[in-house]
Amino acid sequence: MNVRRRLATGTAVAAATALGLGLLSACSSESNAAGGNSGKLDVVASFYPLQFIAERIGGDHVSVSTLTEPGQEPHDLEISAKQTAQLQESDVALYLKNLQPSVDDAVAQSEIKTKIDAATLTSLEKHGNEVGGHAAEHDGHEGEEGSGEDPHIWLDPVRYAEVAEGVGKAFEKADPDNAADYKKNTAALVKKLDGLNTQFEDGLKNTRTKVFITTHAAFGYLAERYGLTEEAINGLDPESEPSANRVKDLEKMAKADGVSTVFYETLVSDKTAKTIAADANLKTDVLDPIEGITEKSRGDDYFQVMESNLKALQSALGAK
């Protein structure tokens, strides 16, 4: 799938203000805000990172379901008629516009009053290393940057915290009776994300190399945050195939920059990563984009998997 998204120009603060001004209006009694059949705020999240935020902020006051099942590649999701009906009956839709077009369509056509697009709660950027960038420089030329904005904002704890703050404000608006708890839970989540950011800053400050190779261009925000360079075999679409020239460039770059490891992810085949690693005499390891938690995940939730990612990066980059 060709993942394309618009650039969100507003800051998290501006987005939160917009929420407060009514872009996300409170659910009315007719749509059973904070009610439904369960007596809770019924939230449908499009995939795991947003489900995790909703559960942490909502606590006992929300009933959260997700449209993307564990182990399913979120980029490939085609929403079913049953899921469309489920979405229609919910109080809140929490999604990331342009990541999953079928979800965007279903949300747009629904009458849900509280629609939270996570892309409007932080800033988005273009990350195009997978097309040319650093690896191509070793071959004496540079490719063009990718033209689509990178959706993987949750892999940057700072941006993810901005999303959490926006979601918290939206929950407060949708269910004012429990606003104090939403505010408290949001603050606790943001504090923990701040701590995670510090762990990454400290853990990746002094490394032998700053370059790492991945199969899927999911870690652009993380790399930028911590002064690293991600070189992706594929683009933003994890199922795309690299060109022969791209593979050649990566092998040259790996040798020049002392790269030791090719990272692959849990939800996509590791065949390409292992082929390139074998050709270039490199190791392979997992760097998880956390698009879903499965039995193969190195941890039970977002924080545990991010800490596993940090350890994998420290090992591959030669942290001192």
C-alpha atoms as a printed R data frame, in Angstrom:
    type eleno elety resid chain resno       x       y      z
1   ATOM     1    CA   MET     A     1   0.000   0.000  0.000
2   ATOM     2    CA   ASN     A     2   1.247   3.447 -0.796
3   ATOM     3    CA   VAL     A     3   1.077   5.305  2.508
4   ATOM     4    CA   ARG     A     4   0.537   9.003  2.033
5   ATOM     5    CA   ARG     A     5  -0.586  11.568  4.539
6   ATOM     6    CA   ARG     A     6  -0.944  15.276  4.771
7   ATOM     7    CA   LEU     A     7   1.357  17.429  6.819
8   ATOM     8    CA   ALA     A     8  -0.252  18.563 10.052
9   ATOM     9    CA   THR     A     9   0.900  22.114 10.512
10  ATOM    10    CA   GLY     A    10  -0.625  22.835 13.885
11  ATOM    11    CA   THR     A    11   1.205  22.142 17.099
12  ATOM    12    CA   ALA     A    12  -0.189  19.913 19.795
13  ATOM    13    CA   VAL     A    13  -1.185  22.985 21.772
14  ATOM    14    CA   ALA     A    14  -3.098  24.429 18.854
15  ATOM    15    CA   ALA     A    15  -4.780  21.102 18.252
16  ATOM    16    CA   ALA     A    16  -5.776  20.848 21.885
17  ATOM    17    CA   THR     A    17  -7.199  24.367 21.738
18  ATOM    18    CA   ALA     A    18  -9.165  23.400 18.668
19  ATOM    19    CA   LEU     A    19 -10.535  20.441 20.536
20  ATOM    20    CA   GLY     A    20 -11.619  22.709 23.343
21  ATOM    21    CA   LEU     A    21 -13.308  25.067 20.900
22  ATOM    22    CA   GLY     A    22 -15.548  22.308 19.719
23  ATOM    23    CA   LEU     A    23 -13.987  20.489 16.783
24  ATOM    24    CA   LEU     A    24 -14.517  17.447 18.928
25  ATOM    25    CA   SER     A    25 -17.869  17.988 20.539
26  ATOM    26    CA   ALA     A    26 -19.154  16.064 23.488
27  ATOM    27    CA   CYS     A    27 -21.322  13.089 22.782
28  ATOM    28    CA   SER     A    28 -24.952  13.857 23.490
29  ATOM    29    CA   SER     A    29 -27.202  11.801 25.715
30  ATOM    30    CA   GLU     A    30 -28.813  10.493 22.525
31  ATOM    31    CA   SER     A    31 -25.557   8.819 21.551
32  ATOM    32    CA   ASN     A    32 -25.043   7.571 25.103
33  ATOM    33    CA   ALA     A    33 -21.867   9.470 25.938
34  ATOM    34    CA   ALA     A    34 -20.134   7.759 28.834
35  ATOM    35    CA   GLY     A    35 -23.010   5.371 28.638
36  ATOM    36    CA   GLY     A    36 -23.671   2.925 25.872
37  ATOM    37    CA   ASN     A    37 -24.829  -0.464 27.021
38  ATOM    38    CA   SER     A    38 -21.802  -0.867 29.284
39  ATOM    39    CA   GLY     A    39 -22.151   2.384 31.193
40  ATOM    40    CA   LYS     A    40 -18.703   3.372 29.901
41  ATOM    41    CA   LEU     A    41 -17.377   5.612 27.151
42  ATOM    42    CA   ASP     A    42 -17.231   3.311 24.133
43  ATOM    43    CA   VAL     A    43 -13.976   3.945 22.225
44  ATOM    44    CA   VAL     A    44 -12.946   2.308 18.939
45  ATOM    45    CA   ALA     A    45  -9.230   2.680 18.170
46  ATOM    46    CA   SER     A    46  -7.888   1.989 14.695
47  ATOM    47    CA   PHE     A    47  -4.763   0.097 15.796
48  ATOM    48    CA   TYR     A    48  -2.608  -0.794 18.817
49  ATOM    49    CA   PRO     A    49  -0.693   2.443 19.595
50  ATOM    50    CA   LEU     A    50  -3.988   4.345 19.809
51  ATOM    51    CA   GLN     A    51  -5.701   1.531 21.696
52  ATOM    52    CA   PHE     A    52  -2.883   1.686 24.263
53  ATOM    53    CA   ILE     A    53  -3.295   5.430 24.766
54  ATOM    54    CA   ALA     A    54  -7.079   5.114 25.085
55  ATOM    55    CA   GLU     A    55  -6.791   2.374 27.704
56  ATOM    56    CA   ARG     A    56  -4.154   4.213 29.745
57  ATOM    57    CA   ILE     A    57  -6.053   7.490 29.748
58  ATOM    58    CA   GLY     A    58  -9.564   6.085 29.979
59  ATOM    59    CA   GLY     A    59  -8.940   3.556 32.724
60  ATOM    60    CA   ASP     A    60 -12.122   2.110 34.207
61  ATOM    61    CA   HIS     A    61 -14.300   4.733 32.530
62  ATOM    62    CA   VAL     A    62 -13.857   3.467 28.972
63  ATOM    63    CA   SER     A    63 -14.481   0.331 26.964
64  ATOM    64    CA   VAL     A    64 -11.821   0.151 24.235
65  ATOM    65    CA   SER     A    65 -11.801  -2.045 21.151
66  ATOM    66    CA   THR     A    66  -9.473  -2.027 18.149
67  ATOM    67    CA   LEU     A    67 -10.125  -2.466 14.435
68  ATOM    68    CA   THR     A    68  -6.715  -4.056 13.786
69  ATOM    69    CA   GLU     A    69  -6.295  -7.482 15.348
70  ATOM    70    CA   PRO     A    70  -2.986  -8.511 16.991
71  ATOM    71    CA   GLY     A    71  -0.636  -9.810 14.309
72  ATOM    72    CA   GLN     A    72  -2.437  -8.002 11.494
73  ATOM    73    CA   GLU     A    73  -0.407  -5.497  9.453
74  ATOM    74    CA   PRO     A    74  -2.283  -2.207 10.045
75  ATOM    75    CA   HIS     A    75  -1.255  -0.742  6.679
76  ATOM    76    CA   ASP     A    76  -3.210  -3.551  4.982
77  ATOM    77    CA   LEU     A    77  -6.436  -3.301  7.003
78  ATOM    78    CA   GLU     A    78  -9.689  -3.482  5.067
79  ATOM    79    CA   ILE     A    79 -12.487  -2.773  7.513
80  ATOM    80    CA   SER     A    80 -15.366  -5.271  7.523
81  ATOM    81    CA   ALA     A    81 -19.096  -4.557  7.513
82  ATOM    82    CA   LYS     A    82 -19.254  -5.789 11.112
83  ATOM    83    CA   GLN     A    83 -16.474  -3.414 12.146
84  ATOM    84    CA   THR     A    84 -18.178  -0.544 10.334
85  ATOM    85    CA   ALA     A    85 -21.316  -1.231 12.377
86  ATOM    86    CA   GLN     A    86 -19.240  -1.426 15.554
87  ATOM    87    CA   LEU     A    87 -17.693   1.926 14.727
88  ATOM    88    CA   GLN     A    88 -21.077   3.484 14.053
89  ATOM    89    CA   GLU     A    89 -22.332   2.470 17.506
90  ATOM    90    CA   SER     A    90 -19.321   3.807 19.417
91  ATOM    91    CA   ASP     A    91 -19.001   7.090 21.281
92  ATOM    92    CA   VAL     A    92 -15.447   7.887 20.187
93  ATOM    93    CA   ALA     A    93 -13.355   7.012 17.112
94  ATOM    94    CA   LEU     A    94  -9.600   7.320 17.626
95  ATOM    95    CA   TYR     A    95  -7.585   6.934 14.420
96  ATOM    96    CA   LEU     A    96  -4.579   8.164 12.413
97  ATOM    97    CA   LYS     A    97  -5.788   9.660  9.155
98  ATOM    98    CA   ASN     A    98  -4.232   8.377  5.903
99  ATOM    99    CA   LEU     A    99  -2.553   5.388  7.570
100 ATOM   100    CA   GLN     A   100  -5.585   3.140  6.978
101 ATOM   101    CA   PRO     A   101  -7.813   4.532  4.193
102 ATOM   102    CA   SER     A   102 -10.675   2.103  4.843
103 ATOM   103    CA   VAL     A   103 -10.860   3.362  8.439
104 ATOM   104    CA   ASP     A   104 -10.811   6.982  7.241
105 ATOM   105    CA   ASP     A   105 -13.771   6.278  4.963
106 ATOM   106    CA   ALA     A   106 -15.746   4.507  7.681
107 ATOM   107    CA   VAL     A   107 -15.120   7.280 10.208
108 ATOM   108    CA   ALA     A   108 -16.060   9.979  7.688
109 ATOM   109    CA   GLN     A   109 -19.346   8.249  6.887
110 ATOM   110    CA   SER     A   110 -20.241   7.570 10.509
111 ATOM   111    CA   GLU     A   111 -22.279   9.865 12.743
112 ATOM   112    CA   ILE     A   112 -19.872   9.598 15.671
113 ATOM   113    CA   LYS     A   113 -19.593  13.019 17.256
114 ATOM   114    CA   THR     A   114 -16.170  12.565 18.837
115 ATOM   115    CA   LYS     A   115 -13.688  11.778 16.074
116 ATOM   116    CA   ILE     A   116 -10.054  12.089 17.141
117 ATOM   117    CA   ASP     A   117  -7.442  12.151 14.386
118 ATOM   118    CA   ALA     A   118  -4.087  11.612 16.107
119 ATOM   119    CA   ALA     A   119  -2.302  13.233 13.149
120 ATOM   120    CA   THR     A   120  -3.735  16.615 14.178
121 ATOM   121    CA   LEU     A   121  -2.332  16.359 17.711
122 ATOM   122    CA   THR     A   122   1.363  16.570 16.838
123 ATOM   123    CA   SER     A   123   3.567  17.572 13.920
124 ATOM   124    CA   LEU     A   124   4.366  15.274 10.999
125 ATOM   125    CA   GLU     A   125   7.415  15.233  8.742
126 ATOM   126    CA   LYS     A   126   8.702  13.625  5.569
127 ATOM   127    CA   HIS     A   127  11.326  10.938  5.981
128 ATOM   128    CA   GLY     A   128  12.731   9.860  2.630
129 ATOM   129    CA   ASN     A   129  15.973   8.011  3.377
130 ATOM   130    CA   GLU     A   130  14.536   4.838  1.932
131 ATOM   131    CA   VAL     A   131  14.627   6.376 -1.562
132 ATOM   132    CA   GLY     A   132  18.143   7.811 -1.589
133 ATOM   133    CA   GLY     A   133  19.653   9.621  1.334
134 ATOM   134    CA   HIS     A   134  22.702   8.587  3.313
135 ATOM   135    CA   ALA     A   135  23.366   5.214  1.665
136 ATOM   136    CA   ALA     A   136  23.285   6.733 -1.812
137 ATOM   137    CA   GLU     A   137  25.865   9.338 -0.789
138 ATOM   138    CA   HIS     A   138  28.445   6.562 -0.471
139 ATOM   139    CA   ASP     A   139  27.816   5.784 -4.142
140 ATOM   140    CA   GLY     A   140  28.400   9.407 -5.156
141 ATOM   141    CA   HIS     A   141  24.784  10.423 -5.718
142 ATOM   142    CA   GLU     A   142  21.646  11.255 -3.815
143 ATOM   143    CA   GLY     A   143  18.098  10.145 -4.509
144 ATOM   144    CA   GLU     A   144  15.006  12.239 -4.180
145 ATOM   145    CA   GLU     A   145  13.279  12.430 -0.861
146 ATOM   146    CA   GLY     A   146  10.036  10.523 -0.412
147 ATOM   147    CA   SER     A   147   6.999  12.714 -0.894
148 ATOM   148    CA   GLY     A   148   4.704  11.273  1.780
149 ATOM   149    CA   GLU     A   149   4.604  12.242  5.447
150 ATOM   150    CA   ASP     A   150   5.736   9.574  7.875
151 ATOM   151    CA   PRO     A   151   2.858   8.242 10.036
152 ATOM   152    CA   HIS     A   152   4.982   6.484 12.708
153 ATOM   153    CA   ILE     A   153   4.677   9.227 15.332
154 ATOM   154    CA   TRP     A   154   4.241   6.813 18.257
155 ATOM   155    CA   LEU     A   155   7.877   5.660 17.975
156 ATOM   156    CA   ASP     A   156   8.976   9.101 19.173
157 ATOM   157    CA   PRO     A   157   8.013   9.300 22.885
158 ATOM   158    CA   VAL     A   158   7.823  13.110 22.698
159 ATOM   159    CA   ARG     A   159   5.341  13.150 19.811
160 ATOM   160    CA   TYR     A   160   3.425  10.248 21.359
161 ATOM   161    CA   ALA     A   161   3.087  12.283 24.568
162 ATOM   162    CA   GLU     A   162   1.638  15.174 22.534
163 ATOM   163    CA   VAL     A   163  -0.923  12.784 21.070
164 ATOM   164    CA   ALA     A   164  -1.750  11.547 24.580
165 ATOM   165    CA   GLU     A   165  -2.379  15.097 25.774
166 ATOM   166    CA   GLY     A   166  -4.768  15.735 22.886
167 ATOM   167    CA   VAL     A   167  -6.622  12.460 23.440
168 ATOM   168    CA   GLY     A   168  -6.959  13.260 27.140
169 ATOM   169    CA   LYS     A   169  -8.552  16.632 26.391
170 ATOM   170    CA   ALA     A   170 -10.935  15.017 23.905
171 ATOM   171    CA   PHE     A   171 -11.998  12.417 26.490
172 ATOM   172    CA   GLU     A   172 -12.590  15.180 29.031
173 ATOM   173    CA   LYS     A   173 -14.840  16.942 26.520
174 ATOM   174    CA   ALA     A   174 -16.731  13.784 25.568
175 ATOM   175    CA   ASP     A   175 -17.246  12.641 29.161
176 ATOM   176    CA   PRO     A   176 -17.031  15.656 31.494
177 ATOM   177    CA   ASP     A   177 -18.268  13.692 34.519
178 ATOM   178    CA   ASN     A   178 -14.941  11.835 34.592
179 ATOM   179    CA   ALA     A   179 -12.734  14.663 33.356
180 ATOM   180    CA   ALA     A   180 -10.641  14.768 36.530
181 ATOM   181    CA   ASP     A   181  -9.633  11.125 36.140
182 ATOM   182    CA   TYR     A   182  -8.810  11.560 32.457
183 ATOM   183    CA   LYS     A   183  -6.625  14.543 33.328
184 ATOM   184    CA   LYS     A   184  -4.815  12.600 36.056
185 ATOM   185    CA   ASN     A   185  -4.281   9.520 33.850
186 ATOM   186    CA   THR     A   186  -3.020  11.664 30.980
187 ATOM   187    CA   ALA     A   187  -0.490  13.364 33.241
188 ATOM   188    CA   ALA     A   188   0.743   9.972 34.497
189 ATOM   189    CA   LEU     A   189   1.142   8.648 30.940
190 ATOM   190    CA   VAL     A   190   2.949  11.763 29.758
191 ATOM   191    CA   LYS     A   191   5.313  11.561 32.744
192 ATOM   192    CA   LYS     A   192   6.130   7.947 31.904
193 ATOM   193    CA   LEU     A   193   6.741   8.862 28.255
194 ATOM   194    CA   ASP     A   194   9.035  11.669 29.410
195 ATOM   195    CA   GLY     A   195  10.976   9.059 31.384
196 ATOM   196    CA   LEU     A   196  11.192   6.813 28.326
197 ATOM   197    CA   ASN     A   197  12.513   9.728 26.291
198 ATOM   198    CA   THR     A   198  15.239  10.258 28.901
199 ATOM   199    CA   GLN     A   199  16.152   6.554 28.769
200 ATOM   200    CA   PHE     A   200  16.637   6.755 25.013
201 ATOM   201    CA   GLU     A   201  18.571  10.029 25.220
202 ATOM   202    CA   ASP     A   202  20.972   8.644 27.808
203 ATOM   203    CA   GLY     A   203  21.200   5.177 26.273
204 ATOM   204    CA   LEU     A   204  22.025   6.341 22.749
205 ATOM   205    CA   LYS     A   205  24.190   9.358 23.565
206 ATOM   206    CA   ASN     A   206  27.558   7.633 23.111
207 ATOM   207    CA   THR     A   207  27.644   4.969 20.392
208 ATOM   208    CA   ARG     A   208  30.278   3.616 17.994
209 ATOM   209    CA   THR     A   209  28.068   4.390 14.971
210 ATOM   210    CA   LYS     A   210  24.879   6.412 14.479
211 ATOM   211    CA   VAL     A   211  23.583   4.485 11.449
212 ATOM   212    CA   PHE     A   212  21.178   1.550 11.512
213 ATOM   213    CA   ILE     A   213  19.456  -0.466  8.770
214 ATOM   214    CA   THR     A   214  15.795  -1.527  8.937
215 ATOM   215    CA   THR     A   215  13.464  -3.339  6.562
216 ATOM   216    CA   HIS     A   216  10.630  -0.815  7.029
217 ATOM   217    CA   ALA     A   217  11.036   2.975  7.203
218 ATOM   218    CA   ALA     A   218   9.230   3.213 10.533
219 ATOM   219    CA   PHE     A   219  11.916   4.769 12.715
220 ATOM   220    CA   GLY     A   220  12.504   8.166 11.129
221 ATOM   221    CA   TYR     A   221  11.090  10.121 14.070
222 ATOM   222    CA   LEU     A   222  12.999   8.012 16.584
223 ATOM   223    CA   ALA     A   223  16.233   8.438 14.623
224 ATOM   224    CA   GLU     A   224  15.761  12.195 14.354
225 ATOM   225    CA   ARG     A   225  14.973  12.548 18.057
226 ATOM   226    CA   TYR     A   226  18.151  10.775 19.174
227 ATOM   227    CA   GLY     A   227  20.636  11.900 16.520
228 ATOM   228    CA   LEU     A   228  20.663   8.652 14.532
229 ATOM   229    CA   THR     A   229  20.324   7.838 10.825
230 ATOM   230    CA   GLU     A   230  17.820   5.214  9.724
231 ATOM   231    CA   GLU     A   231  18.458   3.494  6.406
232 ATOM   232    CA   ALA     A   232  15.411   1.512  5.299
233 ATOM   233    CA   ILE     A   233  15.534  -1.347  2.821
234 ATOM   234    CA   ASN     A   234  11.902  -0.651  1.912
235 ATOM   235    CA   GLY     A   235   9.926   2.567  2.085
236 ATOM   236    CA   LEU     A   236   7.073   3.556  4.379
237 ATOM   237    CA   ASP     A   237   5.210   0.551  2.974
238 ATOM   238    CA   PRO     A   238   6.636  -2.544  4.701
239 ATOM   239    CA   GLU     A   239   5.585  -4.844  1.847
240 ATOM   240    CA   SER     A   240   7.443  -3.005 -0.936
241 ATOM   241    CA   GLU     A   241  10.506  -4.552 -2.566
242 ATOM   242    CA   PRO     A   242  13.891  -2.783 -2.685
243 ATOM   243    CA   SER     A   243  15.681  -2.232 -5.979
244 ATOM   244    CA   ALA     A   244  18.993  -3.921 -6.766
245 ATOM   245    CA   ASN     A   245  20.675  -0.504 -6.639
246 ATOM   246    CA   ARG     A   246  19.213   0.168 -3.204
247 ATOM   247    CA   VAL     A   247  20.560  -3.132 -1.880
248 ATOM   248    CA   LYS     A   248  23.983  -2.361 -3.366
249 ATOM   249    CA   ASP     A   249  23.987   1.110 -1.779
250 ATOM   250    CA   LEU     A   250  23.073  -0.327  1.618
251 ATOM   251    CA   GLU     A   251  25.878  -2.874  1.492
252 ATOM   252    CA   LYS     A   252  28.425  -0.145  0.666
253 ATOM   253    CA   MET     A   253  27.074   2.117  3.385
254 ATOM   254    CA   ALA     A   254  27.130  -0.678  5.981
255 ATOM   255    CA   LYS     A   255  30.822  -1.274  5.326
256 ATOM   256    CA   ALA     A   256  31.700   2.433  5.330
257 ATOM   257    CA   ASP     A   257  29.787   3.265  8.532
258 ATOM   258    CA   GLY     A   258  30.566   0.163 10.554
259 ATOM   259    CA   VAL     A   259  26.994  -1.091 10.617
260 ATOM   260    CA   SER     A   260  26.753  -4.508 12.269
261 ATOM   261    CA   THR     A   261  23.065  -5.363 12.126
262 ATOM   262    CA   VAL     A   262  20.085  -5.416  9.778
263 ATOM   263    CA   PHE     A   263  16.835  -5.012 11.708
264 ATOM   264    CA   TYR     A   264  13.570  -6.654 10.726
265 ATOM   265    CA   GLU     A   265  10.133  -6.520 12.355
266 ATOM   266    CA   THR     A   266   7.702  -9.050 13.744
267 ATOM   267    CA   LEU     A   267   4.690  -8.541 11.431
268 ATOM   268    CA   VAL     A   268   6.551  -8.697  8.098
269 ATOM   269    CA   SER     A   269   8.732 -11.403  6.527
270 ATOM   270    CA   ASP     A   270  12.425 -11.316  7.489
271 ATOM   271    CA   LYS     A   271  13.529 -12.813  4.156
272 ATOM   272    CA   THR     A   272  14.901  -9.589  2.626
273 ATOM   273    CA   ALA     A   273  16.726  -8.591  5.820
274 ATOM   274    CA   LYS     A   274  18.391 -11.986  6.123
275 ATOM   275    CA   THR     A   275  19.394 -12.024  2.453
276 ATOM   276    CA   ILE     A   276  21.068  -8.609  2.678
277 ATOM   277    CA   ALA     A   277  22.675  -9.468  6.011
278 ATOM   278    CA   ALA     A   278  24.114 -12.688  4.604
279 ATOM   279    CA   ASP     A   279  25.477 -10.927  1.505
280 ATOM   280    CA   ALA     A   280  27.098  -8.177  3.588
281 ATOM   281    CA   ASN     A   281  28.184 -10.473  6.439
282 ATOM   282    CA   LEU     A   282  25.963  -8.693  8.990
283 ATOM   283    CA   LYS     A   283  23.839  -9.884 11.887
284 ATOM   284    CA   THR     A   284  20.041  -9.598 12.079
285 ATOM   285    CA   ASP     A   285  17.854  -8.560 15.008
286 ATOM   286    CA   VAL     A   286  14.326  -7.330 15.718
287 ATOM   287    CA   LEU     A   287  13.403  -3.640 15.914
288 ATOM   288    CA   ASP     A   288   9.681  -3.544 16.532
289 ATOM   289    CA   PRO     A   289   7.515  -0.706 15.104
290 ATOM   290    CA   ILE     A   290   4.891  -1.676 17.710
291 ATOM   291    CA   GLU     A   291   1.977  -1.734 15.297
292 ATOM   292    CA   GLY     A   292   0.555  -4.645 17.285
293 ATOM   293    CA   ILE     A   293   1.445  -6.847 20.257
294 ATOM   294    CA   THR     A   294   1.736 -10.587 19.538
295 ATOM   295    CA   GLU     A   295   3.386 -13.606 21.150
296 ATOM   296    CA   LYS     A   296   6.507 -12.727 19.125
297 ATOM   297    CA   SER     A   297   6.715  -9.238 20.650
298 ATOM   298    CA   ARG     A   298   9.570  -8.594 23.066
299 ATOM   299    CA   GLY     A   299   7.275  -7.285 25.763
300 ATOM   300    CA   ASP     A   300   3.618  -7.140 26.772
301 ATOM   301    CA   ASP     A   301   2.924  -3.478 26.072
302 ATOM   302    CA   TYR     A   302   4.259  -0.342 24.394
303 ATOM   303    CA   PHE     A   303   6.747   0.536 27.131
304 ATOM   304    CA   GLN     A   304   8.241  -2.945 27.401
305 ATOM   305    CA   VAL     A   305   8.696  -3.237 23.632
306 ATOM   306    CA   MET     A   306  10.230   0.246 23.398
307 ATOM   307    CA   GLU     A   307  12.730  -0.718 26.111
308 ATOM   308    CA   SER     A   308  13.553  -3.874 24.122
309 ATOM   309    CA   ASN     A   309  14.063  -1.687 21.053
310 ATOM   310    CA   LEU     A   310  16.456   0.501 23.022
311 ATOM   311    CA   LYS     A   311  18.537  -2.515 24.066
312 ATOM   312    CA   ALA     A   312  18.633  -3.778 20.467
313 ATOM   313    CA   LEU     A   313  19.794  -0.368 19.199
314 ATOM   314    CA   GLN     A   314  22.431  -0.068 21.919
315 ATOM   315    CA   SER     A   315  23.832  -3.471 20.963
316 ATOM   316    CA   ALA     A   316  23.783  -2.772 17.207
317 ATOM   317    CA   LEU     A   317  25.221   0.748 17.476
318 ATOM   318    CA   GLY     A   318  27.904  -0.152 20.006
319 ATOM   319    CA   ALA     A   319  26.700   1.933 22.947
320 ATOM   320    CA   LYS     A   320  29.517   2.866 25.335
